[in-house]
Every structure is written in C-alpha cells, then in structure tokens.
Amino acid sequence: MKLRAMVISLCGLLFAAGIFGQAPAAQPPPAAKPAQAQRAARVPGTGTVTGTVADDTGGVIPNATVTLTDSNGQTQIVKTQGDGTYTFINVQPGNYTVSADFTGLAQAGVVMVQVASAKAATGNIVMNVQMQKQEVTVQAETNTAVSVDPSQNVGALVLKKEDLDALPDDPDDLEQDLQALAGPSAGPSGGQIYIDGFTGGRLPPKESIREIRINQNPFSAEYDRLGFGRIEIFTKPGSDKFHGQGLYSTSDDIWDARNPFLPVSPPFRTQLASGNVSGPLGKKASFFFDVERRWIDDNGIINAEVLAPTYPFGTSSLQEFYPTPQRRTTMSPRIDYQLNSNNTLSVRYSYLENLQSLAGIGQFDLPDNGYKSVERQQSAIVTETAVLGPKVVNETRFMFVNDRTNNDQVSDTPALSVATAFLTGTANVGNSYLIRNTYEVQNYTSISAGAHSLKFGIRLRGSQIFDRSLNGFLPSYTYAGDEDAPVLDASLNPTGADAPLTPIEQYQRLLLLQNAGASTATIVAYGAGPSQVTLTNGLPYVQMNQWDWGPYIQDDWRVKPNLTISLGARYEGQTNIHDKNDWAPRIGYAWSPGAAGAGGRSKTVFRGGFGIFYDRFQDTNILNTLLYNGKLQTNYTQQDPSFLPPTPLYPSPILPTPGELTASDATRIYQIDANFHTDYVIQTAVGVERQLARNTTLAVNYTNSRGVHEPRTVDINAPNPNDGGATLYGPPSLQLFNYESTGFFRQNQIITNLNSRVGSWLTLFSFYSFAHAHSDTDGLGTIPLNQWDFAGEMGRSSLDIHHRLFVGGTISSDFPANHVKWLKGFRLAPFITARSGSPFNITIGTINPVTGLSTARPGIASAAGAGIISTPYGLLDTSPEVGETIVPRNDGNGPGQISFNFRLSRTWGFGTTKFAGNVGGSRASQGGGMRGGGRGMGGIFGDTTTEHRYNLTFSINDRNAFNHVNLLNPIGTVLSPRFDESTGIAGGFGAESQSSENRRIDLQLRFQF
C-alpha cells in the first residue's frame, strides 16, 4: 500500500508540473467511455475499431496487447483497459485483422473487421490456454512493415520460441550468435545483455528463455547504454497446463575438424542434457522448472617456443594439448502467483556450479601456469506487477546475486615469462577466492494518457566484494628482449659490438652463461639477466562496497498518426568517485511522410535520435586502487634486476625479499584522479526505413559517436623530459599510476538492415555495416608513451573494424514446388558472419624504464643500420631517439574472419492434435502446420513444432561448416622471432576461449509434450 501511495503521489506531481495539462482529483475519476474520451482526437473520414478481450470463460483480460493489421502488413498496437476493452481511432477504411497477445494465453481464431468511413467496427477476441501464433503477430515481430512506434525500428529483432529453436543450445555459442545478431555496438562500452530486466549474469539455458529482444528503441531513457548492440532476454513463466521437454546434445572429435596448430586431433567431446517442466499450482499460481548439465572435455592448445633443458639449449616449437575438463550444472525454478485481480508476483531462483580442474593454459601458458577453479553462483529475482488503474501499470523488481569463485594454482614456484615464447611457474591468479554480492532494485511505472505514453522509474544497484588473493606474492620474472645487448662470440666473450636480442635468445643466453659457470654480475652485464622482476607484499584480504543509481523519465508522444517524438532524461551517479552529477538527455523521432499505398499509409519512415550515455566506473577498478595503495599491499617492480630466476641448472636460486626491493623504492601504486569524470558517449543517429514489398523492409542508419572523458592510466611521477627529468611525488623508481579521464573517442558507422519474408518457407534477414573509429586511448589498460604529452597517442581505435556482414534466416523444404514427400519437413537455418581485420598494436617488446611495461612502439627508419629490423611494415627502429617518428598506435591490422554456421532439423509429431475441439478458423490459421515440419507461419527462423501433442526433433548444428581457418591477431612484438605471425585460431566454440577444433558438429535430440 505504501508503494502504491508513493506512485500515486508521484503521478500527482507530474500532473501538477503540467505533463498532462491538469492535476488529478483526489480520487481517480471513473474511466471514460472510449467514444467520449477520444471523439475530439478523431480525424474526419476515419473510423474506429473497438472490442473486448476475454478468456473462454468470459473473464475479461486487462493489459493485453492488441494488434490491428491492415492488408499491407502495417500495424497499430494498443493495450486493453481494466475492463478488457480496447479502441483504435483514426483507422482508414479497409479490411483489417485483429489479434491479441497475453502471457500464457493464445487467441482462439482469426478476427477480421471491415472499417467504413466514419463508422465503428467491433472485433471481440476470445483467448484460451493453448500456445498459438497468428500470422499478424509474426509479421509484426519480424518487422516486415514499417511503423513510427519507437520500439518497432526495422533494425530490431524479437525472437520467440520458434526462433529460439533454430539457435544453439550451448549457452556460450548462443551468446556468440546473439552478439552477431545484434551487430556492431556504438561506442567503446560495447553492447549490453539484460536478463529479466537486469544487467550482467550468465545466460540462462535456452530452454528457459521465453523471448529475446535485440536493438529495440535505441534512445530510450530507460536504459543506461545505447540500444545498438543491446540484447534483452526474458525467461519463461509457468503455464496452466502441464508442458515439458527433454534434450540431449553431443559433439565428438570424430566428425569435427582438427585445429590447424596441432599436428594431431586431440580427444574432444561435449555433452549437454537439459529438461524443463511447467504447469499449474492451484488456480492462481503456476511453476516453471529447468535443469541443465554440461560435460565439456576440451583442451588447452599450446603453441609456444621453448628451450631444451640441456646444453646447447636449442629452441623448438611446442604444439601440444592438455585436457581442461569442465562440469557445469544449472537449475532454475520459477513461480508466478496472482495476488489479486490487479497484482501478480513472480519469483525465480537460479543456481550455477562450474568446476574446472585445469584452467588458464593455452597459447604461451604452459600447464604448470594453470589453476583449478570452482565457481558457485546463486541468484534470486522477485518481480511484482500492479495494475494501478486502467492506464497505469507499476512494476517493482529486486535481484540478489551471490557469486563465489575459488582458484588454486598448480605450481608454487616463481613465475617466469619469456615474452611471446612461453610462460611457466605460478599462475597469475594465486591461491584466491572472490565473493561478490550484487543487489539491484528497480521500480518502473507506465502511464497511458491520450497521445502520450509515459514511463518513469529508478534503478539502484549495489555490490559488495570480498577478495583474498596471494596473486604476486611470489616473484615473477620477465624476459622481454634487449634492443641493445653485447654480441658474444663462440666462447661467450663480448666482441665489442651490440645487437638486439629476442626474449627467447635473452633467456637462452642466461642458460649458456650459467652452464659456463659465469657469475651473476657477468650474466647481467652481458644482457642475460631478466628485464624485470615484480613482487607483491602486504595483506592479502580486502573488501569494498559500491552503489550507483539511475532515475529516468520517458515520454513517447504520438503528435500525429505519422509522427512520434520521444523525449527522455536520465540522471546517474555512483559512489567511490568524485563525479556524481551525470545528466543524460535523450530525444528520438519517427516520421512517416505523405500518404501512399493501401489504407493511406506511407511505406517510408524517417527515424533518428540524440542522447548521452554514461559508462559506470567498475568496482573492479576501485578494488585495484585499494589493493595497490602502498599501504594494504605494495607492488614492487625492479628493472634489470640482479636477481636471477629459477632455471633447469639452478632450480633454487636466492630470491629477492620485500626488504631488498623496498630499499630501491621500486614501488607501483594505483589511484583515482581527483578530477576523474565518468566517461560518456554523445550519440547521434539518423536513418530511413522503407517497406520495399509486402514482407520486405530496408533500413539504412548513420550513427556518430563521440566519446568524452575516456579513461587511461598515467604515471604522474614519471620524469618530466621538459624539466630535466624532475619528478613530482618521489624518486623516479616510484610508479604512481593515476586513473584519468582525459581521452577521447570518435566513431562513424553506416548500418544497413534488410529483412524479407518471402513466404512461410523462406525468411531472410541481414545487416552490413561500415565503420571508422579513432581515439587516443583504448581504456584504462592504455598507458601513453610520453606521460607528459598525449599527442602521439592519436590513432586507430581497437573498435576500428571497417566491414561487418551478417546473413541469417530459415529455409523450409515445404516450399510450393516441392512434391517429393520424403523431402518435406526439413528446415535449414543458415547463420553467416564475416568481418574485416581488427587493429593491433606494434611494440618493441622491451620494458619501458618509465612505465615498467612493454608497450613502447618502434620508430620508423629510412635506412638499415644497428637496431633496425626489416618487417612487412617497413624498417622499424627498436631504439628510437627523441624526435624520431614513432609507429602510430594500433597501426597493425589483423586478418579478416568469416564463418558459415547452420542448423538442419526435422520434427515428427504424434499423438492427439492440440487443436481438437477449437472453434473458429482452420488449423493452419490457428497455428497448426504441415506434418513433420512446422507450421505454415513461424517466427524469424521458422517453427519446429507440429499440431500434435508430442513432438520429436532431430537436428544437426554445424559451426564453421566450411572449415575456414579464422586466425587470431598476429604477434605485434618486433623483437619476437614470431612477429606478425598468428599463433592460434579465433572464435573458439563453447566454453573455451580457444578451441580444440576448427569446425564443430553437434547432434541433438529433443522431445516435447
């Protein structure tokens, strides 16, 4: 009751502010009759469509979605009022189809109405409990007609049951495909995934997903980030009749394709078993329960360069695999309860357990650099929906997530990293655990007031982190190469000349000199000592809290039937940084000019918008400043130390102590700049949407993104070259890394969407984008070469991928010309993605004595000489002098990628038909279909169920069917012997970031009832 009073009070304030033009009475007036309430807004010569939506017992259904569709496929959408009635005004004369949508119910038959000039038509709709789809609903969801509705942009996709059946069941593959469907995001923050209205968290099992919305209403103030690249996932509620399904899927190396970086095909198998059941719990409640178990027997693929353990310590390539098994278990019960006629409650709990006996190996990371990982996550979501009146709906959501991860390292020896060659010793996670508690509360209200659709509310998020980690408490040695090392003769004596050493050659020289009995001082003098040693000391435990908030208000104003203007504003803030006043205005428009085509409607919509979108400063960044603040923990770093790492010849050397490192003041501290401002993107978009044919639409959009206050890390105690090398806060060895917001980002994109539904047997949708992006930082991980001048950081952004292409759809063998009976019933869903290469940084590889990092870029040389290396990018100088032209940031360009995926399925139905006893309309119009192959009308990907009570579906899923080798970006270290060489394949399938196979085939069997 308190919540309802607060909402009504807020509505009163909004009315008093003039939003609706008048203040409400103390008691809400009775709902006016539709004709009385809307007579003044009617356009002469048009008619109205009215009716009632009720269930098969006669009970009215409030807040149902009613869609009016003309013969050209164009739609209007309204909600039913508290008494179940609906009204469409300003309807042009013609023939229309009316349909209704409400969770758990489906329309019993097609309702046709004929509208005459200045006349009223009636279309009463009856709904029952059977899950059915109407042709009009499918057309609306696949965007085969243009509309000025803010949520009906052509670039948006709505995926429901029929569409989800064609997508992968593996959650990792599913996420990868959804991101491909969403296309390129605008701005450096990337896209965002919402699950039941909340950000973050793992994707639920596909069997528990009811609906997915992609790129809908990009400029809505309800969301903190831009809609391009946004994915919204909604899980299934219960039903009032028992339904369920079971699934088993497997993939095996016997029909997969070998990883091209392995001489043999390693054993590989993944298995997935899942099931769900839903049904009633009395007259007012229903349940849905799903469970999933995954057995992932994958491998870590190593492509390293190593040395022989004995003299003469020759180099060799190590291409091996090591089993990295995982076991994942998830389960999630959900209960929906009708508290009364106006209030419903939904509660969902989920549990995840992920066990990895060996993680963190692959590429250069050898097995003893791995660790065991155990993650257990529990979450609870509670949603209460209240119908506060005929035109007011309030929704309150609460989520709590407890996530605990334990990591245990395999090795307890000091870490040794030979850059671009191999990494061995203790894992970089240490023995650790991380507990994260996340809280989120949302309260959103929707009000329908004439031509205005108003939404307002607030989101409050909080997180607690408890972190205990011994990461870095053992020394870590790095060999990064030497651009100017003494040349040694066969007897290991200096020749008087200098030349560059690669990292593996530098470490090899250490072993040769140790084998010859050289002293530590001689080894260091001859350039064979490590480039850097780091060690952390202090307390291993820290905890922190962070909160952020975001109230908003949004008004979608239907100025005219062909013009909608959306106005919104959002305010954001958070703890732990000084910036707390972040205003984010939003504006959007959709205009359909002229009057053309059937029903007097235009086939063209001009759409655009402007908005500011903030990116909250992550709590993990705050955690870093608490850990390495010089008090709780101190990270000591020493360049060119006199301490030598463990080697095969001396496995137990004398290790440095924190006291010895403290004496050198080689400390690294992280802090947040006092003037730090949350980064944001100023986004502008304009576009045109055109209905080319009855079921084909084209959209072309241009977006401009301007990133402001982009983050970077700067060593503010670096020696100032303009002041004789002076420092501000301590000795030069003190590295005071400051998180600053002084960067910028610019991006321009053209995105083209083409969607077409040729018929029930063929649907295609696609997009192509061209983008150009540049910046002077790629986030907090970017440290400029010159800590006092950032002008040299201008270059390509890491998002500067020029071309992206996606083509998907569904092809059914039930096309009209097919008269071969045994070929009917098959459905093919292709999924093609392609993109051009992404940029990468070209670096020297040696440790920068100022930053302590290996991020220094080479100079551009005009002639060969000492320290000059010939590369595909020209002559590069590994020892550039002051004033020499430096290679621009992100100047390298990686290989392009292309992948052809598909799913081939066939469904057999048996048992009694689900539509026996229905009244009104044929089976085909009610959602029934052709035996063994799906309905006459399906979703974007087509349907995979029949009119029978029981359905059995067999499917084949093929990832990278043509076995095309998609390579990782090459090594960008000039001093590496593998410079400009790719050492792995990109886009690993499933749970591994790298994959044992270059092509993967899954076989799946699903039973539904």
Secondary structure, DSSP 8 states (H G I E B T S, - for coil): -HHHHHHHHHHHHHHHTTSSSS---SS------HHHHHGGG--TT-EEEEEEEEETTS-B-TT-EEEEEETTS-EEEEE--TTSEEEEEEE-SEEEEEEEEBTTBEESS-EEEEE-TT-EEE--EEEESS----HHHHHHHTT-S----TT--TT-EEE-HHHHTTS-SSHHHHHHHHHHHH---SSTT--EEEETTEE-S----GGGEEEEEES-STT-TTSSS-STTEEEEEE----SS-EEEEEEEEEETTSSEE-TTSSS----EEEEEEEEEEEESSSSEEEEEEEEEEEEEEEEEEEEEEE-SSTT--EEEEEEEEEEEEEEEEEEEEEEEE-SSSEEEEEEEEEEEEEEEEES-BBTB-GGG-EEEEEEEEEEEEEEEEEEETTEEEEEEEEEEEEEEEEEES--S-EEEETTTEEESS-TT-SEEEEEEEEEEEEEEEEEETTEEEEEEEEEEEEEEEEEE-TTSS-EEEE--EEEEEEE-TTS-EEEEEEEE-HHHHHHHHHHHHHTT--HHHHHHTT-S-SEEEEEEE--EEEEEEEEEEEEEEEEEEEETTEEEEEEEEEEEESSSS---EEEEEEEEEE--S--SGGG--SEEEEEEEEEEE----HHHHHHHHHTSSSSEEEEEEES-S-----SS-SS-----HHHHHHTT-EEEEEE-TT----EEEEEEEEEEEEEETTEEEEEEEEEEEEEEEEEEEETTS-BGGGTTB-SSS-TT-EEEEEEEEEEEEEEEEEEEEEEEEETTEEEEEEEEEEEEEES--STT---SSTT--GGG-EE-TT---EEEEEEEEEES--TT---GGGTTEEEEEEEEEE---EE--B--S--TTTSSS----EE-SS--TTEEEETTEEEESS--TT--B--TT-EE---EEEEEEEEEEEEEEEEETTTT--SS-TTTTT-EETTTEESS--SS-----SEEEEEEEEEEEESTT----B-----BTTSTTTT---SBSS--TT-SS-SEEEEEEEEEEEE-
